[in-house]
Amino acid sequence: MYQIAYLGRWETLPETAAAIYEHDISKLEAMLQGGLDLNVPIQLSEYIKLMPLEIAVFQNDVPMIHFLLEHGADRPYRLLLSGRGLDLGAWEAVCEIGVSGRDRMLFLCVCLERAGTAAV
């Protein structure tokens, strides 16, 4: 049984989501070599899609967050933040200090609102 924060529980997850949830770095590395794009949302259910980075954030898995960031998973967030003159160090600091997944996403939304951009 997989539970991702307050979003729900699943008997199974798509392969990429399961690898992130289970912190299976070697599987993710193999998937990346096979062309996995970490900036494509993963459909978890009819109404729930998450980016790979969001799964790691909701799991509070800081090492996985770093792995995904190092492999380009944050491009949409990085572009949204840097394109509006926001401090990317703030996003990285929030990842470092162990802020909960929901609060991390709220932080991103606040940054975007302050920049005059609607949250995604």
C-alpha positions as CSV (number, residue, x, y, z in Angstrom):
1,M,0.0,0.0,0.0
2,Y,1.3,3.4,-1.0
3,Q,0.3,6.6,0.7
4,I,1.4,10.0,-0.5
5,A,0.7,12.6,2.1
6,Y,-3.0,13.5,2.3
7,L,-3.6,12.8,-1.4
8,G,-4.6,9.2,-1.1
9,R,-3.6,5.6,-0.9
10,W,-2.9,3.3,-3.8
11,E,-2.4,-0.5,-4.1
12,T,0.0,0.1,-7.0
13,L,1.8,3.1,-8.5
14,P,3.2,3.7,-12.0
15,E,6.8,2.5,-12.3
16,T,8.4,6.0,-11.9
17,A,6.2,7.0,-9.0
18,A,6.9,3.6,-7.2
19,A,10.7,4.1,-7.8
20,I,10.6,7.5,-6.2
21,Y,8.4,6.4,-3.4
22,E,10.6,3.4,-2.6
23,H,13.8,5.5,-3.0
24,D,15.0,3.1,-5.7
25,I,17.9,5.2,-7.2
26,S,19.3,2.4,-9.3
27,K,15.9,1.9,-11.0
28,L,15.6,5.6,-11.6
29,E,19.1,5.8,-13.1
30,A,18.2,2.9,-15.5
31,M,14.9,4.7,-16.4
32,L,16.8,7.9,-17.0
33,Q,19.2,6.1,-19.3
34,G,16.2,4.8,-21.1
35,G,14.9,8.3,-21.7
36,L,12.7,9.0,-18.7
37,D,11.7,12.7,-18.5
38,L,11.5,13.9,-14.9
39,N,9.4,16.9,-16.0
40,V,6.4,14.9,-17.1
41,P,3.5,14.5,-14.7
42,I,2.7,11.1,-13.5
43,Q,-1.0,10.1,-13.5
44,L,-1.8,8.5,-10.1
45,S,-5.5,8.4,-10.5
46,E,-8.3,9.9,-12.6
47,Y,-7.9,13.3,-10.9
48,I,-4.4,13.2,-9.5
49,K,-1.2,13.9,-11.4
50,L,2.1,14.7,-9.8
51,M,5.4,15.7,-11.0
52,P,8.2,13.3,-9.9
53,L,9.7,16.1,-7.7
54,E,6.3,16.6,-6.0
55,I,6.2,12.9,-5.0
56,A,9.6,13.3,-3.3
57,V,8.5,16.5,-1.7
58,F,5.4,15.0,-0.3
59,Q,7.4,12.1,1.0
60,N,9.9,14.5,2.6
61,D,12.7,12.5,1.0
62,V,15.5,15.1,0.9
63,P,18.1,12.7,-0.7
64,M,15.6,11.9,-3.5
65,I,14.7,15.5,-3.9
66,H,18.5,16.2,-4.5
67,F,18.8,13.3,-6.9
68,L,15.8,14.5,-8.9
69,L,17.1,18.1,-8.9
70,E,20.5,17.0,-10.0
71,H,18.9,15.1,-12.9
72,G,16.8,18.1,-14.1
73,A,13.5,17.4,-12.4
74,D,12.9,21.0,-11.4
75,R,13.0,22.7,-14.7
76,P,9.4,24.0,-14.6
77,Y,9.9,25.3,-11.0
78,R,13.4,26.7,-11.7
79,L,12.2,28.5,-14.8
80,L,9.1,29.9,-13.1
81,L,11.3,31.2,-10.2
82,S,14.4,32.4,-12.0
83,G,12.4,34.0,-14.8
84,R,10.8,36.3,-12.3
85,G,14.0,37.2,-10.4
86,L,13.3,35.0,-7.4
87,D,16.0,33.5,-5.3
88,L,16.5,29.9,-6.2
89,G,18.5,29.5,-3.0
90,A,15.3,29.9,-1.1
91,W,13.8,26.9,-2.8
92,E,16.9,24.8,-2.2
93,A,17.0,25.9,1.5
94,V,13.4,24.9,1.9
95,C,14.3,21.5,0.6
96,E,17.3,21.3,2.9
97,I,15.6,22.1,6.2
98,G,12.9,19.4,6.0
99,V,9.8,21.5,5.5
100,S,6.8,19.2,5.0
101,G,5.7,18.4,1.4
102,R,2.4,20.4,1.5
103,D,4.2,23.4,3.1
104,R,6.9,23.2,0.4
105,M,4.3,23.4,-2.3
106,L,2.6,26.3,-0.5
107,F,6.0,28.1,-0.3
108,L,6.3,27.7,-4.1
109,C,2.8,29.1,-4.6
110,V,3.6,32.1,-2.3
111,C,6.8,32.8,-4.3
112,L,4.8,32.7,-7.5
113,E,2.1,34.9,-6.2
114,R,4.6,37.5,-5.0
115,A,6.1,37.4,-8.5
116,G,2.6,38.1,-9.9
117,T,2.3,34.6,-11.5
118,A,-0.6,32.3,-10.9
119,A,0.5,29.1,-9.2
120,V,0.5,25.9,-11.3
